[in-house]
Amino acid sequence: MARVVVVGAGIAGLSVAARLSDFGHIVTVLERNTEPGGQIGTEVIDGVSVDTGPTTLTLPAVFRDLFRKTGRPLEREVELVPVDPAVRYVFPDGECLDLPNASRAATTAVIDGAFGPGAGRQWDQLIRDAEAMWQLIRPRLLDRSPSARDLIWLALNPQARKVLHRGSSLRDFGARHLEDPRLRLVLDSYATSLGGSPERTPAALAVLAYLEQTFGTWTVRGGLHTLVKALVQRITDRGGVLRLGASATRIESGSRSVKGVVLDDGEVLKADVVVSTVPPGHLELDELRARRWTTAPTEGRSVFTVLLSLRSQPALPPRSVLLTEDGPNVTLAHRGDKAPGDSGAIALHADCSAHDPGAKLTDWTERGTAETHAQQLLGLAAARGVDLNEHIKSTRLRTPYDLEQEVGAPGGRVYGTPWHGGSSIRRRLTNRSPVHGLFFAGASAHPGPGLPMAAISAALVADLVGRA
């Protein structure tokens, strides 16, 4: 039975805490904010609750596995609801594409109807090639924490290189498969949704399109914060402790073994195991000096969010993406639990420059910057046929600076190191550190950002720590 301290109560931190509590360890979770959930949060505007972060998830099997292995099944704790259409894409020419949820045949037919005979077949072949990537990647990168041998094999094996299209970007992959430039924009969006650039992101990121179309897009009745509450309950039911408003500053270690965690008020929590789910540079690490472990990412983008309470909910699917050719895509997200015409709420999310005034990036604290950006996004939505201005009651803005302050991501880079180049996996934090008892999970660690990947990183770390 080990004393375990988990730093951060986002999805990764809560998931690893639930697993390790069930393993019989003594688990304490430290969260600097007054609410758990990380990027999954809510705000109440004019009496209406609006989600500040993601509203949908893919690969629900990851969460089913988590809940099944720690107690009651997921469906007995929350109500999973399939989202259909999975997403609406709105193109620069104003045309719309509603993709069905988890149906390859229906998706092929819809794409043929929108872009002409043969376009659906091209997209389906892309998904088939992405499936081959998934079958190659999953056992070596996701079913276990990868070894150096795994990474070398993926980088050098001729067949692996062929399947993964090593040396090709996601944009190259799209150009090779898709004739219609609008469909290429759809594929590009999988890179920009994680803070990356499609021309620099490896082709292997196409697996995200395969996962979405194969395993579906889902939401949780009442919002994803309901999932957070269920995870917190699972932790406490297993004897774990969640400490809110507890800000960790340093991980103590000696003789290459972890000793404990120091809080900002000087309190020291002794620990045999520490799992950090926060970005590099956020904590002092006694015996790790390499930049990989200690330096905050300076590459990658952030996200800007406009939260709106509305007099009348527009007739939109829960997730719509306004695609652009040379600017940020804009995602409109709502829970889908309000009938058109009822008062409601919606969030607009767009990838944007991180906050870093000293690095010739955007100073999001400068007066008028956020407001101007919000008007540009609302103007883009109106130009694409989604004019929200006449429905708005109140507006709240969340900038990269706000994200930096709230979740501790330097510059608001909540996606961690971007997937740029074939070596990007080696630039992420490994799940096991060189210091005995110190582990890493979450967006900055393997396998990367996104809700299912955060939960997978937690499972990998739990397996490395083992049972009491």
N, C-alpha and C positions, 0 to 999 in steps of 0.2 A: 504494500500500500504506500503510494508516493504522495507527497505534498505537491500539488500542481497549482501553479498560478497561470492563468490565461489573461493576456493583456489585450483588451479590446472586445466589445460585445456586439460586433457585427455578426453576419451570418456565419463566417468562418469561426469566430471565437465562440459563439453559442453552440455551434455544431460540435466542435471538438470538446467543449466542456460537457455536453450531454453524453458523448461517447465515453469520455474518460471517467465521468461520474458513474456511468453504468458499469465500467470496468472495475469499480471498487476503489478508485483513488479519492483522495480528499482534494476537492477542486474549489478554487476561488477565482472568480472572474472579476477583473478590474475594468471599469469603464469611466472615462473622464467626464462624459456627459450625464445628464440626469435621466436619460431614457436609453434603453438598449436598442439595437437594430442597425447601427451604422448608417448606411445610405438609405435604408428602409425607414421612412419616417412619415409622419402626418402633421399637417397644420389645419387648424380650424379657422376658416375665414367666413365671416357672416353666418356662423352657425353650421357651415357645411364642411365636412372633413375632406381634405384633398391630400393625395399621396405626393410626397416631395421627391421620391426616388422611383425605382422600378415598380411597375404594376403587374407585370407578367413574369413567368419563368418557363424555362424549357427543361427537358430531361428530368421529369418529376420522379423517375426511379431513384435518383440520388437521395431525395428527401424521403421517399417511401422506405428505402433501406435504412436511413438514419433512424426513423421513428420505429420501424419494426424491430431493429436490433437493440433499441433502448427501452422498449416497453410496448405500449399500445400502438396499433397501426396509424399512419398519417390520417387516413380518412375518418378515424374516430375522434380526431382532434380538430381538424379543420375541414372545410368543404372545398375540394378542388373543383374548379369549373373550367371546361375547355372554352377557349376563345375562338369564335368563328364569326367572320373571317379572322384568321390569325393576325393579319395586318392589312392595312390599305396603303398602297404606295400611290402618291400623287406626283406625276412627272412634271418637268418644266413646261411642257406644252399643255398642261392642265388635264391630261388623260389620267384615269384612275385604274388601278389594278388591285382587286380584292383577292388575296390568296387564301384558299380554303385551308382549314386546319387539318394537318396530318393525313392528307390524301394526295398521293403522288398522281394518281389518275385524274382526279378533279383538277389538280394544279396544272397538269399538262393541257387539259381541255380549256381552262380559263386563259392560259397564256396564248394558246393557239387562237382563241377568240379575240384576244386583245391585239396581238401582233402578227397574226397570219399563220397559216398552216406551216408546220415545221419548227416554229419558235418553241413550242412546248416540248418537242422532242429534244431540241438542243439543251433546254434547261434540265430536262430529265437526265440526259447524258452527263451533264455537269454534276448533278446530284449523285449519280452512280459512281462517278470518279471520286467524289468526295466521300462516298461510303467506303470505297477501297482505302482511302486515307485513314478513315476512322478505324477500320479493322486492323490496320497496321499500327496506328498510334496507341489505341486503347490499352492493349496488354502491356506495352512498354512504358507508357507515360502516365496512365490513369488508374490502372488496376494495382499498381504498386509505385512507390517513389522510385524514379528512374536511377539506375546506376550509371557510372561512367561508361560501362560496356554498352548499355542501352543507347546512350547518346551517340557514341562512336558508330554503332551499327546503323542507326538512323541516318547519320551524316555520310557514311562511306559505302554502305552496301548498295550495289548498283540497282537491284530491284527496288529497294526502299527509296532511293533517289528518284527512280522513274515514277513510282506510285505517288510520291509526295510532290513531284514536279519541283525538285530542289533547284534553286537558282531562278525560279519564276515567281513573280509577285502575284498577288490576288488579282490585280488588274490584268496582268498577262494571261492568267488562267481564264478570266472572263472573256478576253478578246479571242482566245483560242476556241472557246466553246460557243459564244453567243454573237450572232450577227447584229441584233438590234441594240443600239447604244443605250436604250432605256433599260433593258434587262441587265446590261453591264453596270448601270448605276445601282440597281438592286443589289447585285453582288458586292459592289464597292461599299455599300452601307454597313456590311458586317465588320469592316475594318474601322470605319469612322465611329460606329457605335461603341467601340472600345478605345477610343482616343488615338487611333492610328491613321496612317495614310495608305490607301489601297495600292499605290505604286511602290510602297516600301514594305508592305505586309506580305509574308510568305503565302504562297498559294494554298498551303495546308489549312489556312483559316477558313477555307470553304467548308470544312467539316461542320461549322456552325449552321450553315444553310441545310446541310443534311440532317443534323440533329433536330432542327426546328420543324422540318417537313416530315420527319419520320416519327418523332416522339411527341410532337404537338406543342402548342403554346397554351399555357394554363394561367389562371389566376386563382386567388383564394377569396371566397365569399367574405366580404367585409374589408378586403384589402390585405396586402402582404404583411402588414404589422400584426395581423392575427396569427400568422405563422411565427413571427418573433415571440409573441406571447406564449404560444404553445411550446416553443423551445425553452423559454425561461422556466415555464412550469415543469418541463421534463427535467431540467437541471436541478431545480429545488426538490422535486420528488425523489431524486436520486441522492440527495444530501449535499448537493453543491450550493455555493453561496455566490450571489451576484452583488457586488459593491458598486453602486452608482456614485458619480462625483468623486471617484478615486483615480487620480492621475498618476500613472507610473512615469518615472523619469530615468531610471537606470536599472540594468540587470547586473547583479553582483555575481562574480564568479572567481574562482581561484583554483590553481592547479588543473586548469582546463575542465573544470566542472562547475555547473551552475550552483549558486548558493542562495539567491533570493532576489526580490524585487524591491527597489526603493521608490517610495511615493514622494510627491512634491512637498509634503509636510514633514518629511524625514522618517516616517514610519518605514520599517523594514519587514517584509513578509518573507520568512524563510521558505525555501522551496527546494525540492529535489528535481522538479521538472518545471520549466517555464516555456509556454507557447506564446510567441509574439505574433499578433495579427495586424500590427500597425506598420506603416511604411518605414523603410530604412531612414536613419537620421533622426527618427522621433525619440529613440531611447539611446542612452549611453550604454555601450557594451564593454565590459571590463577587459575582455581578452580577445576581442575581434577588432582588428585595426584596418583590414582591407576595405577599400572604398565600396566594394560590393555590399558589405554589411552595414556600413556606417554613413554612407553618403546618400542624401535625398535625391531622387531622380530629377534631372534637369531637362529631360526630353519627354515629349508627350503632351497631350492636350487635356483640357478640363471640360466641364459642362456648365452651361448657364441655363437657369430655369426661371420661367415665368409662371407663377401660380395665380389662378383666376377663380374668383367666385362669380357665378353667372346667374342672371335673372332667368335665363331659359337655356336648357341644355341642348346643344345642336345635335342633329342626327348623324353622329359619327360612330364608327366602331371603336372599341376600347383603345386601339393603337393605330394611329395613322402616321406615316412618314412622308414628309414633303422633301423629295429628292432634288438636289441641285447639282449643276455641273461644275461650278467653280466656287461654291461657298459651303457653309455648314448645312447639313441636313437638319430638319426640324421635326421632332417627334411630338405629336399631340397624344396625351394619355389621360384616360379617366377610367373609373372602375366599371363603368357599364351598368351600374345599378340604378340609374335614373332614366325615366322615360323622356324622350324628346319633348321639350316644352316646359318640363319641370325645372325648378331652380336647381343648380348643381355646381360643379367645379371641374376644372381641367388644368392640366399642366403642359407647358411647352418646354421641351428640352432641346438644346442645340450644343454640339461640340464647339469649343471655343479655345482661345489662347488661355494658358495658365496665368495665374497672378504672379508677377515678378517684375516690379517696376525697375529694378536694377539691371535686368537682363534684356532690355529693349522689348519686353513683352507688354502686356496690358496691365495698367494700374487700375484694378477694379474698384479701388477706393476713391478714385478721382470723381469729383462731382459731375453728375450727368452721364457718366459712361454707361452705367447699368441701364438707366432709363432710355438712353438712345438705342442701346442694343435691343431692349425689349420692344420698342416701337418698330425696329427693323424686322423682328421676327413676326410680330403681329401683322405688319404690312405684307410680308411674304405669304402668310397664311391667307390674308384677304385676297391677294392676287391669285391664289390657287383655289379660290372659291370657298374658303372657310373664314368668313368675316366675323370675328368674335367681338369686335369693338362695341357694337350696339347691345351686346348681351352682358358686358362686364359690369359687375357691381364693385368689386375691390380687386386690387392687384398687390402681390408680394413678389419680390425678386430674390433669388439665391444665386450669388456670384461665386466664382472660384475662390475669392477671398473668404466668403462665408464658409465654403467647404473646408478650406484650410483651417479655419477657426473651429469648426464644429466636429470634423472627423479626423483632423490632424494630418491630412494629406498635403504635403508641401506644394504650394501653388494651386491647390485644389485638384492635383493630378490623382484622381480617385481610381484610375485604371492601373496605376503602377507603371512599370517600364513598358513602353509600347511594343507591340509585336512587329518590330522592324528588323528585317534581315534574318537569315537562317540561324544566326547565333543568339537570337533573342532569348531562347530558353535558358542558355547558360548565363545570361545576365540577370535572371530572376533569382531570388533567394531560394536556396535548396530547402527542402522540408526539414532536414537534419543539419545542424550547424557543426563546425569542428569542436565546439564546446559541449562536453557531455551534459545531456539533460536540457539543452536549449534547442527549440524547434521553431519553425516559421510556417505560418499558413496565411491565407487571405490573398488579396489582389496583387500584392508585391511578391508573393511566393509562387512556387510551382503549384498548380498548372496555370494560374493567371486570373484575370478578372471575370466577373459575371457570377450570378448567384449559384448555378450548378457547379462551376469550377471552385468557388469558395467552399462549398460543401464537400467537394471531392478532396480539396487540400486538407480539410479537417479530418476526413476519413483516413487519408494517407498518414497524417501525423499520429492519429490515434493508434493505427496499426504499428507504427514505429515505437511508440511508447509502450504499448502492450498492456495486458491486464495486471492487476495488483497481485 
